Amino acid sequence: MTTENHTHIPEGWKEIELGAVIIEKAKSTIKVSEATNFGEYPFFTSGDSILLHDKKIIEGENLFLATGGVANIKYFDGEAAYSTDTLAISTDEEVKARYLYYYLLSKVGYINKNYFEGSGLKHLQKKDFRKHVFALPSSPNEQQKIASILLKFDEAITQTEKLIGKYKKIKEGLMHDLLTRGIDEQGNIRSEETHKFKDSPLGRIPEEWEVERLESLLASLPNNIRSGPFGSALIKAEWVDNGVPYLGIDNVHREEFVAEFNRFITDNKFKQLLKYKVRPKDVMITIMGTVGRSCVVPENICDAISSKHVWTMSFDEENYIPELICYQLNYSPWIISAFNGESQGGIMQSINSSTLKNLLFPKPSLKEQRLMNNALSKMSTIISEYQILSMKFKVKRIGLMHDLLTGKVRVSNCEKQKEQSSNINVVSFKVQAHNQHFDDAVLIGAIVNAFYSDIYTLGRKKIQKLLYLIRRHQEANVACFKKKAAGPYADEVRYKGGEPIAKANKYITTKTNTLGTAFSKGENIEKALTYIEKWEMLSDIDWLLTQFKYTKVDQLELIATIDMARCDLEKEGTPVSLSTIKHLIATNEEWKAKLKKDYFDDFSIQRGINESYKLFGE
């Protein structure tokens, strides 16, 4: 029997051996190498990836454990296949499968250390593994509640990672367009159909652009391009534990300067090597290891010197923005082509100074460079924010796994009773007769209550857009909204649905003048808010207010229009991009005039796409 020395068993919990609650499935006869990768069934192996197979050998809730290499645990509910190096188990009635999954996941390190043995490739010692003793709630309901809480975090992490992937693809497309076509004075990405282009050594580029060698873009400073120190100028014995950082390839990632310093030199040595000093906004590129990674040095960099494993360059910022140099070095097709040419078909071993100095760069005006950089920086910020959010979810999940799976934090009976009571109330109330028209009337009342102002007119166009957006947030049906000149618009809501009902019930009042119809609160507005509370829609109204309290009606039109277009494209199986959204708008009689509006330029449309994914996910 193996135990983790539990010093305290929570009340209502018990200790039990794994072997007493797991059901081991028959050993598979399918080797990892036999994965078809085109079948309909997920194929679990000892590796991290989940492959595909055309043969089903298991169904239901199961856990899949690696038996060779290192500990690896996966959960799946459904029809699946698994390989010979994978142990498939299910559970008996004493333990919920997903609860056991999270428990084992929290003990991967322990399992790897204590139950994997072997002089070469280590293998899971199943006999010892079965004898592992762990504590778990006696109540299956408590197990299920714990698993459900942790599942929510997994779902949040998965959704966030999908958004990160989506925004990276959007950024990749935007970057390609900007670096090859740029932006005109109206804020639109150029096209040869609407703008003048010319031939150049880099291919077709906008007529306004020039082409210059990297060397000509450098600042008029001594040592504006440097690598080193070399040889006896700095030897390893001169490194110290603290002092002036000595930078290397580990500090240079794509688009990111990593300020983690592991090597240092003394102040005296730094004075001897001043020619290698790194300046704020320098561009660095790796020339050893992973060749060609580039980043911009932050403006708040401390005294530091660069190493012989990177080139460090100082550019004239009144001539070329360092960030755009960095983007080009990392992603531009002509730069990558130039580097590949130097490698002569093999793996590039290094970048010499001649290659670097002779790289060709397209040169837009400084104004256009700033517009390009701002657009890419905004996208990078969005990606960074989601990456931080994902990390927060992961850290929170680790803490919760420990607290919940040890009983340090209990899922109390009173919480379960409260949840059950809430569910019963919702079900019993929603049986009462009301339909989508009445729902809309109540929502319109709540929208007017939240957005009404004595100073600014609240018009029908804004009401319609907010109603569309809150329905999307609720994952409700938006089929009544049609493509109209003002964006998604529901005649049904205006003439025979929510609006006339809201007026008849005196949730709202309307007044028509030369500027249109103005909405204000009615004498029975509190009745609408009572329904909102009973139907548990307060959070939906809070979401709407938080997202759009200060959003102008033109921007609401943009967001709602782009979102509706995105939904249509996804239904058709068409990839969502700036060009496909514009094509859909341009080919719709009601919508095509939008493309002439200032707030439907290319950048605004791209922002609308980004906002749609941010608001409503995949």
C-alpha positions in Angstrom: 0.0 0.0 0.0 1.4 3.4 -1.0 0.0 6.6 0.7 0.9 10.2 0.6 0.8 10.4 4.4 -2.5 12.2 4.8 -2.4 13.8 8.2 -6.1 14.8 8.2 -9.0 13.2 6.4 -11.9 15.8 6.0 -15.2 15.0 7.5 -17.3 13.0 5.0 -14.2 11.8 3.1 -12.5 8.4 3.1 -9.3 6.8 2.1 -9.2 4.0 -0.5 -6.8 2.2 -2.8 -6.9 3.1 -6.5 -7.2 -0.6 -7.4 -10.5 -0.8 -5.5 -12.3 1.8 -7.6 -10.8 1.5 -11.1 -11.7 -1.0 -13.8 -8.8 -1.7 -16.2 -9.7 -2.3 -19.8 -8.2 -4.9 -22.1 -4.8 -4.2 -23.4 -5.0 -2.7 -26.9 -3.5 -4.4 -29.9 -3.0 -1.2 -31.9 0.5 0.2 -32.1 1.1 3.9 -32.1 2.6 3.6 -35.6 -0.8 2.3 -36.8 -2.6 5.6 -36.2 -4.5 6.3 -39.4 -5.0 10.0 -38.7 -8.0 10.1 -40.9 -10.5 8.0 -38.8 -13.4 9.3 -36.8 -12.3 8.0 -33.4 -9.8 9.8 -31.1 -6.7 7.6 -30.7 -5.0 8.0 -27.3 -1.3 7.2 -26.8 1.5 7.8 -24.3 2.3 11.1 -26.1 0.7 14.4 -25.5 -1.1 14.5 -28.9 -4.4 12.8 -29.5 -4.4 11.1 -32.9 -7.1 9.5 -35.0 -8.0 5.9 -35.9 -10.8 4.2 -37.9 -11.4 1.5 -35.3 -13.4 1.9 -32.1 -12.3 -0.3 -29.2 -13.8 1.6 -26.2 -16.8 3.9 -25.3 -18.1 5.8 -22.3 -16.1 7.7 -19.7 -12.5 6.6 -19.6 -9.1 7.7 -18.5 -6.0 7.0 -20.5 -2.6 6.7 -18.8 0.8 6.5 -20.4 2.6 3.3 -19.5 6.0 4.2 -21.0 8.2 7.3 -20.8 6.6 9.8 -18.4 3.3 10.1 -16.7 0.5 11.4 -18.9 -3.2 11.4 -18.1 -6.2 12.2 -20.4 -10.0 12.0 -20.0 -12.6 11.3 -22.7 -16.3 10.5 -22.8 -17.3 8.7 -26.0 -16.1 6.2 -28.5 -12.3 6.0 -28.8 -9.3 3.9 -29.5 -6.0 3.6 -27.6 -2.5 2.2 -28.2 -0.6 -0.7 -26.7 1.5 1.7 -24.6 -1.6 3.2 -22.9 -3.6 2.0 -19.9 -7.3 2.6 -20.3 -9.4 2.6 -17.1 -12.9 3.4 -16.0 -14.3 3.8 -12.5 -16.9 2.0 -10.4 -19.8 3.7 -8.6 -17.7 4.9 -5.7 -15.8 7.5 -7.7 -16.7 9.8 -10.6 -14.4 9.3 -13.6 -13.8 13.1 -14.1 -13.1 13.5 -10.4 -10.5 10.8 -10.6 -9.0 12.4 -13.7 -8.5 15.7 -11.9 -7.0 13.9 -8.9 -4.5 11.9 -11.0 -3.7 15.0 -13.0 -2.8 16.8 -9.8 -0.5 13.9 -8.9 1.4 13.5 -12.3 4.7 14.5 -10.7 4.2 12.1 -7.8 3.1 9.2 -10.1 6.1 9.9 -12.4 8.5 9.8 -9.5 7.1 6.9 -7.6 5.5 4.6 -10.1 7.7 4.8 -13.2 10.8 2.7 -13.1 13.4 1.3 -15.5 17.0 1.7 -16.5 16.3 3.0 -20.0 12.7 3.9 -20.9 10.8 4.0 -17.7 7.4 2.2 -17.4 4.4 2.5 -15.2 4.5 -0.1 -12.4 0.8 -1.0 -12.4 1.0 -3.2 -9.3 2.3 -0.3 -7.2 0.0 2.2 -8.9 -3.1 0.1 -8.0 -2.0 0.2 -4.3 -1.8 4.0 -4.2 -4.1 5.3 -1.4 -5.9 8.6 -1.8 -8.7 10.4 0.0 -12.0 11.3 -1.7 -15.4 12.6 -0.8 -17.8 9.8 0.1 -20.6 11.6 -1.6 -20.6 11.3 -5.5 -22.4 14.6 -5.5 -19.5 16.4 -3.9 -17.1 14.7 -6.3 -19.2 15.8 -9.2 -19.4 19.4 -7.9 -15.6 19.5 -7.5 -15.1 18.1 -11.0 -17.6 20.6 -12.5 -15.8 23.6 -10.9 -12.4 22.5 -12.3 -14.0 21.7 -15.7 -15.2 25.4 -15.9 -11.6 26.5 -15.6 -10.5 24.0 -18.3 -13.2 25.3 -20.6 -12.2 28.9 -19.9 -8.5 28.0 -20.7 -9.5 26.2 -23.9 -11.7 29.1 -25.0 -9.0 31.6 -24.3 -6.4 29.5 -26.1 -8.7 29.4 -29.1 -9.0 33.2 -29.1 -5.3 33.5 -28.9 -4.9 31.2 -31.9 -7.7 33.1 -33.7 -6.1 36.6 -33.1 -2.7 35.3 -34.1 -4.1 34.2 -37.4 -5.8 37.6 -37.8 -2.6 39.4 -37.0 -0.7 37.2 -39.4 -3.0 38.2 -42.2 -3.0 41.8 -41.2 0.8 41.8 -41.0 1.1 40.3 -44.5 -1.2 42.9 -46.0 0.6 45.8 -44.2 4.1 44.8 -45.0 3.3 44.2 -48.7 0.6 46.8 -49.4 0.5 49.3 -46.6 -2.2 51.8 -45.8 -3.5 54.8 -47.8 -4.4 58.2 -46.5 -8.0 57.1 -45.9 -6.9 54.3 -43.6 -7.6 51.5 -46.2 -5.2 48.7 -47.1 -4.1 49.2 -50.7 -5.0 47.0 -53.5 -3.8 47.0 -57.1 -7.4 47.2 -58.2 -7.8 50.6 -56.5 -4.2 52.0 -56.1 -1.1 52.4 -58.2 1.7 49.8 -57.7 5.1 49.5 -59.3 7.7 46.9 -59.9 10.7 46.7 -57.5 13.5 44.3 -56.5 11.0 43.1 -53.8 8.2 42.6 -56.3 5.1 44.8 -56.7 4.9 47.5 -54.1 2.8 50.7 -53.7 3.9 53.5 -55.9 4.6 55.8 -52.9 7.2 53.4 -51.4 10.9 53.3 -51.9 13.3 50.4 -51.5 16.5 50.9 -49.4 19.3 48.7 -48.0 19.3 48.2 -44.3 22.7 49.9 -43.9 21.2 53.2 -45.2 18.5 53.1 -42.5 21.0 52.9 -39.6 21.4 55.9 -37.2 24.5 58.1 -37.6 26.1 56.8 -34.5 29.3 54.9 -33.8 28.9 51.2 -33.7 25.4 51.3 -35.2 25.7 47.6 -36.0 27.7 45.3 -33.8 28.3 41.8 -32.6 30.7 40.6 -30.1 32.9 40.8 -28.0 35.0 38.0 -29.4 37.9 35.9 -28.2 40.0 37.3 -25.3 38.0 40.6 -25.2 35.7 38.8 -22.8 36.3 35.3 -21.4 33.9 33.2 -19.3 36.1 33.5 -16.3 35.3 37.2 -16.2 31.6 36.7 -15.7 30.3 37.6 -12.3 27.2 36.8 -10.2 25.9 40.4 -10.3 26.7 43.5 -12.3 26.0 44.7 -15.9 23.9 42.1 -17.9 25.6 40.4 -20.8 22.8 39.6 -23.3 22.4 36.6 -25.6 20.0 34.6 -27.7 18.0 33.7 -24.6 17.0 37.4 -24.3 15.9 37.7 -27.9 12.5 36.1 -28.8 10.3 36.9 -31.8 8.8 40.4 -31.1 9.8 40.0 -27.4 12.8 41.1 -25.4 13.0 38.8 -22.4 14.5 40.7 -19.5 15.8 37.7 -17.6 19.5 38.1 -17.0 21.8 35.2 -16.2 25.2 36.5 -17.1 27.0 39.6 -15.8 30.2 41.5 -16.1 31.8 44.1 -13.7 31.4 47.9 -14.2 35.0 48.1 -15.1 34.7 45.5 -17.8 31.6 47.3 -19.1 33.6 50.5 -19.5 36.2 48.5 -21.6 33.4 47.1 -23.8 31.3 50.3 -24.3 31.2 49.7 -28.1 28.9 46.8 -27.4 26.5 48.7 -25.2 22.8 48.1 -26.0 20.8 51.3 -26.6 17.0 51.8 -26.1 15.0 50.9 -29.2 17.9 48.9 -30.7 16.9 46.0 -32.9 18.5 42.6 -32.0 18.6 39.5 -34.2 20.0 36.1 -33.3 22.8 34.7 -35.4 23.4 31.5 -33.6 21.1 28.7 -32.4 17.6 29.6 -33.6 18.8 32.0 -36.3 16.8 35.1 -37.4 14.7 35.8 -34.2 14.4 39.6 -33.8 13.1 41.9 -31.1 13.3 45.6 -30.1 15.1 46.6 -26.9 12.8 48.3 -24.5 13.2 52.0 -23.7 13.9 51.4 -20.0 16.8 49.0 -20.6 19.5 49.2 -18.0 23.2 49.3 -18.9 23.9 46.1 -20.8 26.1 44.7 -23.6 25.2 42.3 -26.4 27.1 39.1 -27.2 28.7 37.6 -30.3 25.6 35.4 -30.8 23.4 38.4 -31.8 23.6 41.4 -34.1 22.5 44.6 -32.4 21.5 47.6 -34.6 20.6 51.2 -33.9 18.3 52.8 -36.5 17.4 56.4 -37.3 13.9 56.6 -35.8 13.0 59.7 -37.9 13.7 57.5 -41.0 12.4 54.1 -40.0 10.5 52.8 -37.0 12.5 50.0 -35.2 9.4 48.0 -34.6 8.7 47.7 -38.3 12.3 46.7 -38.9 11.7 43.9 -36.3 8.4 42.8 -38.0 10.1 42.6 -41.3 13.1 40.7 -40.0 10.8 38.2 -38.4 8.1 37.8 -41.0 8.6 39.6 -44.3 8.7 37.2 -47.2 11.6 38.9 -48.9 13.7 38.9 -45.8 13.0 35.2 -45.2 13.8 34.6 -48.8 17.1 36.4 -48.5 18.1 34.4 -45.4 17.0 31.1 -47.1 19.2 32.1 -50.1 22.2 32.4 -47.8 21.5 29.0 -46.4 21.9 27.4 -49.9 19.1 24.9 -49.3 20.3 23.8 -45.8 19.7 25.1 -42.3 21.0 28.6 -41.8 24.0 28.5 -39.4 24.5 32.2 -38.9 24.0 35.7 -40.4 27.1 37.7 -41.5 27.3 41.4 -41.5 27.3 41.7 -45.3 24.0 39.7 -45.6 22.4 41.9 -42.9 23.6 45.3 -44.3 22.4 44.4 -47.8 18.9 43.3 -46.9 16.3 45.3 -48.9 13.4 47.0 -47.1 10.4 48.8 -48.5 10.2 52.3 -47.2 6.8 53.9 -46.7 6.5 57.5 -45.4 7.1 57.9 -41.6 3.4 58.7 -41.2 2.3 55.5 -42.9 4.9 53.5 -40.9 3.3 54.8 -37.7 -0.1 53.8 -38.8 1.1 50.4 -39.7 2.9 50.0 -36.4 -0.1 51.2 -34.4 -2.3 48.6 -36.0 0.1 45.7 -35.4 0.8 46.9 -31.8 -3.0 46.9 -31.0 -3.3 43.4 -32.2 -0.2 42.3 -30.2 -1.7 43.9 -27.1 -5.0 41.9 -27.5 -3.0 38.7 -27.9 -0.8 39.5 -24.9 -3.9 40.3 -22.7 -5.5 36.9 -23.6 -2.2 35.2 -22.9 -2.0 36.8 -19.5 -5.7 35.8 -18.9 -4.9 32.2 -19.9 -2.0 32.1 -17.5 -4.2 33.5 -14.7 -6.7 30.7 -15.3 -4.0 28.1 -15.2 -2.5 29.4 -12.0 -6.0 29.6 -10.4 -6.8 26.1 -11.5 -3.7 24.7 -9.9 -4.5 26.3 -6.6 -8.1 25.1 -6.8 -7.1 21.6 -7.7 -5.0 21.4 -4.5 -7.7 23.0 -2.3 -10.7 21.1 -3.6 -9.0 17.7 -4.1 -7.6 17.7 -0.5 -10.7 19.0 1.1 -9.0 22.2 2.3 -11.9 24.1 0.6 -15.2 22.2 0.8 -18.1 22.4 -1.5 -20.7 22.9 1.2 -24.2 21.5 1.3 -25.7 24.9 1.7 -24.2 25.9 -1.6 -25.7 22.9 -3.3 -29.1 23.5 -1.7 -29.0 27.1 -2.8 -28.2 26.1 -6.4 -31.0 23.5 -6.4 -33.4 26.0 -5.0 -32.4 28.6 -7.6 -32.8 26.0 -10.4 -36.3 25.1 -9.2 -37.4 28.7 -9.1 -36.2 29.4 -12.6 -37.9 26.4 -14.0 -41.2 27.0 -12.3 -41.2 30.7 -13.3 -40.3 30.1 -16.9 -43.3 27.8 -17.4 -45.5 30.9 -17.2 -46.7 32.1 -20.6 -44.4 34.5 -22.4 -42.7 34.5 -25.7 -39.9 36.1 -27.6 -41.9 39.3 -28.3 -42.6 39.7 -24.6 -38.9 38.9 -23.8 -37.9 41.6 -26.2 -40.4 44.1 -24.6 -38.8 43.5 -21.2 -35.3 43.7 -22.6 -36.1 47.0 -24.4 -37.4 48.4 -21.1 -34.2 47.3 -19.3 -32.0 48.7 -22.1 -33.8 52.1 -22.0 -33.4 52.1 -18.2 -29.7 51.4 -18.4 -28.8 53.7 -21.4 -31.3 56.6 -21.1 -29.7 60.0 -20.5 -31.3 63.5 -20.1 -28.5 64.9 -22.2 -28.2 62.5 -25.2 -31.1 61.2 -27.3 -31.6 57.4 -27.2 -32.8 56.5 -30.6 -34.3 53.4 -32.3 -31.1 52.6 -34.2 -29.2 52.2 -31.0 -32.0 50.3 -29.3 -32.1 47.8 -32.2 -28.3 47.3 -32.2 -28.2 46.8 -28.4 -31.0 44.3 -28.6 -29.2 42.4 -31.3 -26.0 42.3 -29.3 -27.6 41.2 -26.1 -29.4 38.4 -27.9 -26.1 37.3 -29.3 -24.6 37.4 -25.8 -27.5 35.2 -24.6 -27.0 32.8 -27.5 -30.6 33.5 -28.4 -32.1 33.4 -31.9 -31.4 36.5 -34.0 -33.2 35.4 -37.2 -35.7 38.3 -37.0 -32.8 40.7 -37.6 -32.3 41.4 -41.3 -29.7 43.2 -43.4 -30.8 46.8 -43.5 -29.1 50.0 -44.4 -28.6 50.7 -40.6 -27.1 47.2 -40.0 -29.0 44.3 -38.4 -32.5 45.5 -38.0 -35.8 43.8 -36.9 -39.0 45.2 -38.4 -40.8 42.5 -36.4 -39.5 44.0 -33.1 -40.5 47.5 -34.2 -44.0 46.9 -35.5 -45.5 43.8 -33.9 -43.0 42.6 -31.3 -41.0 44.0 -28.4 -41.4 47.8 -29.0 -45.2 48.1 -29.2 -45.6 45.7 -26.3 -43.1 47.7 -24.2 -45.0 50.9 -25.1 -48.4 49.3 -24.3 -47.2 48.1 -20.9 -45.7 51.5 -20.3 -42.2 50.2 -19.8 -41.0 52.9 -22.2 -42.3 56.0 -23.9 -41.4 57.3 -27.3 -41.4 60.8 -28.9 -41.0 61.4 -32.6 -39.4 64.6 -34.1 -37.4 65.6 -37.1 -34.4 63.7 -35.9 -36.3 60.5 -35.4 -37.8 58.6 -32.5 -36.4 59.2 -29.0 -36.9 56.5 -26.2 -37.3 57.3 -22.5 -38.4 55.4 -19.4 -42.1 54.7 -18.9 -44.0 54.8 -15.6 -44.0 51.0 -15.4 -40.3 50.5 -16.0 -39.9 48.8 -12.6 -42.2 46.0 -13.8 -39.8 45.2 -16.7 -36.9 45.2 -14.3 -38.7 42.8 -12.0 -39.0 40.4 -14.9 -35.3 40.9 -15.7 -34.4 39.9 -12.1 -36.8 36.9 -12.0 -35.5 35.6 -15.3 -31.9 36.1 -14.0 -31.0 38.5 -16.8 -29.4 41.2 -14.6 -25.9 39.9 -15.5 -26.8 40.2 -19.2 -27.8 43.9 -18.8 -24.7 44.5 -16.8 -22.6 43.0 -19.6 -24.3 45.2 -22.2 -23.8 48.3 -20.1 -20.2 47.5 -19.4 -19.4 46.8 -23.0 -21.3 49.6 -24.7 -22.1 52.4 -22.2 -19.9 54.9 -24.0 -20.1 53.4 -27.5 -21.4 55.7 -30.2 -24.3 54.5 -32.4 -22.1 54.4 -35.6 -19.7 52.0 -33.8 -22.6 49.8 -32.6 -23.7 49.7 -36.3 -20.2 48.6 -37.3 -19.9 45.9 -34.6 -23.4 44.5 -35.2 -23.0 44.5 -39.0 -19.5 42.8 -38.9 -20.8 40.2 -36.4 -23.8 39.4 -38.5 -21.6 39.1 -41.6 -19.2 36.9 -39.7 -22.1 34.6 -38.6 -23.2 34.3 -42.2 -19.7 33.4 -43.4 -19.3 30.8 -40.8 -22.6 29.2 -41.7 -21.4 28.9 -45.3 -18.0 27.5 -44.2 -16.2 30.5 -45.6 -13.1 31.7 -43.6 -13.7 35.1 -41.9 -11.2 37.7 -43.0 -11.2 41.4 -43.9 -11.6 40.5 -47.6 -14.5 38.0 -47.2 -16.3 40.4 -44.8 -15.9 43.3 -47.4 -17.1 41.0 -50.2 -20.2 40.1 -48.3 -21.0 43.7 -47.6 -20.2 44.8 -51.1 -22.5 42.2 -52.7 -25.5 43.0 -50.5 -27.8 45.7 -51.9 -28.8 47.0 -48.5 -25.2 47.0 -47.1 -22.9 47.9 -50.0 -23.2 51.7 -49.4 -21.6 51.1 -45.9 -18.2 50.7 -47.5 -18.3 54.4 -48.4 -18.7 55.5 -44.8 -15.6 56.6 -42.8 -16.3 54.2 -40.0 -16.3 51.2 -42.4 -12.8 51.6 -43.7 -10.5 48.6 -43.6 -9.1 49.2 -40.2 -12.5 49.7 -38.7 -13.8 46.5 -40.3 -10.8 44.7 -38.9 -11.5 46.1 -35.5 -15.1 45.0 -35.9 -13.9 41.4 -36.6 -11.7 41.5 -33.6 -14.5 42.9 -31.4 -16.9 40.2 -32.5 -14.5 37.4 -31.5 -13.7 39.2 -28.2 -17.4 39.5 -27.4 -18.8 36.2 -28.6 -15.8 33.9 -28.9 -15.5 31.3 -31.7 
